[in-house]
Amino acid sequence: MSDALDPEDAKIVTLARSTRARNGAPEGAAVRDTDGRTYAASTVALPSLSLSALQVAVAMAVSSGAPGLEAAAVVTASGVAEAAGTAAVRDLTPGAPILIADPSGAVVARA
């Protein structure tokens, strides 16, 4: 996608990308709540718990009292946001845009 990102959207893509790289995870995600706070997370893959990065980021926002989301970003080599993470974003804020970026941070899709 060649559309220039809003600086706040670029920030959550950068947070998602750096979290993914730091943890060596398949996905990194970040969300911005309606108060402007950001939450970044990576994939959780334990024998007893598996969550996508986007699910973790949404859970962090909800557990911090976020009233809704302005936007979400996921960085993944697959080029798609997985369904459970997308559903979590939609549960909290149905119209929130989800930016999907490749590992270089380039946005390749919007959901």
N, C-alpha and C positions, 0 to 999 in steps of 0.2 A: 504494500500500500504506500502511496506516495504522499498522502495527506500529512501536513505538518501537525505535530501533536501540541496541544495546549501544554504549557509548562507544568501544570499540576498533574496532567496525565503522563507526561514524560517522567515525572518524579516517581509515580507508582510503578511504571515499567522498569525504571532503574532499580528501585527497591526490590522488585520481584527478581530481576536478573541477578543482583548481587547476593540475595538470599539463596537462590538456587546454586550459584557458583560456590559460595562459602560452605554450603552443606553438602555439595556434590550430589544434589538430589535431581530426580528426573524433572521436577517442576518447581518453580518459584512463583509466588503470587503476592499481590498486595491489593488492599482495598483502601478507599478514602471514604470516610463516613460523612454525613451531612453537617457535622461540626468541623470538618476539615482535618480530623485526625487520621493518621495512616497506620495500617497494620500489615506487616509482612510475614510470610511463612513459607515453609517448604513442605514437600511431601512427607508424610509420616508413614513408614512401613515397618511395623512391628509385628511379631507373631500374633498378638492379640488385638491390634488396632491398625487399620489402614485408612488413611484419609488423604485426599488430594490436597495440594497446597492451597487451592481456592477454598475448600471446605474449612481448613484450619484458619485461614485469614478471616473468613466470615465469622467463624466461631469466636475468634479473638475480639472482633468488633462487637458482636452481640454480648459477650461476657463483660465487655467494658461499658455497656449501656448505650451503644450506638443506636440512634433512632432510625437510621436508614443509611443507604450507601449512595454516594455520588457517582462512583466509578470503581471498576475492578480491573486488574491486569493479571494475566498469567503468562509466564515464559516457559515454553516447552518446545522440544524438538519435533513433537508430533504435529504441530500446526493447528490443533483443535483443543478447546477447553473440554475437559471430561464432563459428562452429564451431571454427576452428583454435585460438583462444584458450581456449575451453572445454575442448577436448581436451588442451591443454597443462596446464591446471589438473588435470584428471582423471588425466593420466599421472603427475603428482607425488603427488597425494593424491585418490583417487577420491571421497571423501565431503565434500571441502571445499565450503562454500557459496560461491556466486558471486552477489553483489548487483549488480543492474543498475539504474542510476540515470539519470534524465534530466539535461539540462544544469543544472537548478537544484539538483541534488543529491538530489532526492526519489527514493527507491527505488521502482521500478515493478514489479520482478519479482525472483525468486530462482531460480537454476538449481542 
